[in-house]
């Protein structure tokens, strides 16, 4: 059990959609490459997903499927048993932590979708994986990604592995509020480029959330969000961080590692910076832009 009995899930900032845009209409989505290669370049994307994958028009067939019913998400039991509710409750927890740490923090919106989605950053499909769009201050999640993370990328399937993903995307929202997210675009590729530094800082911010989540109380209930974290919980988060390292993905996809093409950092770097945030709970310790030693 991860979430503490007594918390209440706030769905007020969450929307859901199931895909489909109306009769005969097409939307621009990424296509032309396999899901693995899409994830190589777009996993945990902090910017416009439509700029990193080829565009084509696809016909949605006019079929609109309903989104997940968030009224199912009320209690800690729901968060611990229903993955969509876990994502929403994690967002609640991350918000509560950053409201205490960052003056003027404003909650992002969350969209849980399936198939495809239109955003202020452009169109995206489920193949892109979770991402944050600064244009509409929204973190987007298709929970089917967690199965991909486990089955194709070798992450553990533990709850904190999933919660790490949410906290990472919310970390991009913090960067957007701080004005640092734009640095990802200045030199987006390379082992020491702005893209890698931006992603590693979001990993560190996810670690900061884990540091405080067990002691941060929900304002409406007075109950801390999470049960105390075990060594296994932290191992689950580190497993997820390692599974999406650029070196690991490149080796699996092509058999070789090319640091000049990195956008997110190596497995070891991602683990290091999550651990740094979790160990210190200090925003200043996450300044990946000020160090020559990314790990």
N, C-alpha and C positions, 0 to 999 in steps of 0.2 A: 504494500500500500504506500503510495507516494504522497498524495494530497491528504492533509489532515481532516479527520472527521469534524464537521462543523463549519467548514468554509461554504460559501455560496458562490456559484458561478455567475458572473455578470456578462451577459451576451449583448449588451447595448452597443458595443462598438464593432460587432461582428455581423457580416453579411455572408450569404451563401448563394451559390449558383451551380447549375448542373450542366451548362453548355447548351449550344443551340441558339440561333439568332433570328429565326423567322424564315418564312417560305422563300426558297430559292436564293437566299442571300449567302454570300461567301465572306469570310473575314481573312485577313492576312495572318498567316501563322508560319512558324518555322517548319521547314520540311526538307526533304532531299538527303538527309543523313540519318544514321541510326540513332536510337535513343541514347546509347552509350556516348557517342561522340557529341551529341547535343549536351549531355550532362557534363562532359569534359570542359566545355567552354562556358556553360551557363549555370552550373550548380551553385546555389547560394548567391545568385546574381544580385548585386546591389544597384544595378542600373538597368537601362532599357534592354529587355531581353530580345527585342526584335532586331537589334543591331548586330547580334552575334551569330545568327543562324539565317540561312537563305530563306527568302520569302516566296510564298506561292499562295494562290487562292484555292481554298477548298470549299466545297459545298456542304453546308451543315445539314441539308436535307429538310430544313424547316422544323426539325424536331427539337423542342426545348424540354429538357428534363428538369424536374424540381431539384433544388438544392437540399442540403442536409437540414433537417428540422432542428433548430437550436433550442426549441422548447424542451428537448430531451435532456438538456444540460442544466442541472440545478445544484447538485451536491458533489461532495468529494467522491462518493461512490461512483457517480456518473463519470467524473474525470478519470478515475482509476480504471474504468471498464470500457469506456467508449472513446476511441482515439480522437474523434473530432472534439469531444468535450475536454479531453486532455489538452489539446492545442489551445482551446479558448481559455481554459483555466490557467495554463502556463502564461498566456498573454496577460491575464489579470495579475499574476504574480510578478511578471517582469515590470509591468506598469507600476506596481506598488513599490518595487525596489527603486526604480529610477525617479519616481516622484519624491523619494526621500533624498536621493543623491544629487539630482540635477535640478537646480532652481529653474522654474518656468517650464518644466517638462510637460509636454502635451501628449496625450495618448494617441497612438496611431490607430487607424482602422485595420481590421483583419477581414480578409475574404477567404473563405473556404470554398474551393471550386473543384469541378471535375471537367475533364476533356479540354476545354479552352476558355479563355477569358480575354476581355478587352479592358485595357487599363490606360491610364494617362501616359504611361510609358510605351504604349503600343500593344499589339496583340501577343498573346503567349498561349502555349499549350501545356498540358501536364508534363510533357517531356522536358520542359525547361527546369523543373524542380522548383522548390520554394524560392521566392525572391521578394525584394522590397522595392517599391516604386516611389521615389521621392516626389514625383509629380502629383500624386494623390495621397501621399502619406499613408500608404496601405501596404501591409505585409500579406502576401498571397501564398496559400498552402493548398496543395492537393495531397491528402493524407496517404494516397497510394504510393507516394514517394518513399515512405518509410519502409515499405516492402522492398522497393528497389535498393534502398540503402543497405538493407540486411541481406537480400538474396544475391544481388549483383556486385555489391561493393564490400561485403564482408563485415559490415558493422554488426554489433550485437543488437538484439531487438528490445533491449530494456527501455523502460519509460524515460530515463534521463537522457538516453540517446536521442529520443524524439524531442524532448524538452530543450535540449541543447540547440537543435535546429531552430526552434521558435525563438529562443533567446538570442541566437546569432542574427536572425533577420531583424529583430527589434534593436539589436546593436547598431544596425545600419540606420534605423530611425534616429537613434541617439546621435549618430554621426551627422545625419541630416540637420538635426536641431543645432548641433555645434558648428555646422558649416564646414565640416571636414570631408564629407562624402564626395565632394567634387574632386578631391585629390585622386580618386581612383581613375579618373579620365585623363589626367595629365600625362602619365606614362603608364598605361594600363597593363603592359606586359613586362616580364623580366623578373628575375629572382629578388631584386631590390626595388622594383617599381612601385608606383602608387597603388596599383591594383592589389598586389600582395600585401602591402602595408595596411591598406584599408580592410582587407579580409581578416588579417591577423588581429587587428584591433577589435573587429567585431567578435572574433573568438574570445579575446580577452574580456570584452564586455559581457559575453555569455558566462565566462567564469565568475565575474563580479556578481552577476545574478545568482549563480549557484552559491556563492559565499554568503549571501544575505537571505536567500529564499526561505531558509528554515527558521529564521528569527524575525522576518518581516511579517507583521500582523495585518490581516485584512481589516480595513477601517470599519466596515459594516458589521463584522462579527467579533473582532478582537482575537481571532484565531490565526496563528502562523500558517502560511500556505502549505509548506511541505514538512513532512516528517524528517527527522535528522537523516542526513545522507550517509550511506554506508560506503565502504571501499568499493563494493560492486557497482553502486550507483555512479561513482566517479569514473570507474573503469568503463562503464557503458558510454558516458559522455566522451571520454578519450577515444574510445573505439570509433565512435561516429566521426570525431574530428580527424582521426588518422585515415579513415576510409575514404575521405574526400580530399586528401592531399594531392597536389598536382603530380608529384613524382609517382605516387602509387597508381593514379588513374592513367597517366601516360604510359607507364610500364605495362599495365594491363591491356591498354588499347593498341599500342604500337611496338612494345618490346624494348623501348628505349626511353631515356629521360632527357628532356631538353629544358633546362632552367630558363633559357631566354624566352620561352613561351609560357612561363608560369603566370597565372593571374590570381592565385589564391594562397600559394605557399605549400611547402612540403608537409607530409604527414607529421614529421617531428616538430616542425614549426607550429603547426596548428595545435598540437598537443601542448607545446611549451606555453603558448600564449593563453590558452584556456586555463592552464594550471596557474599561470602568473596572476590572472584575474581572480581565480578561486582562492589562491593562497593569500593575497594581499587585500582584496576588496577595495582597492585604491584606483580611482580613475587615472591618476597621474602615472601609475605603473604601466598603463596600457598605451603610452605614447609611442607607438611603433614608428612614427615619422621622425622621431628625434634620436633614434639609435642606429648605430652601424652594425649591431649584432642582433639580427633577427632570429638567430638560432641555427 
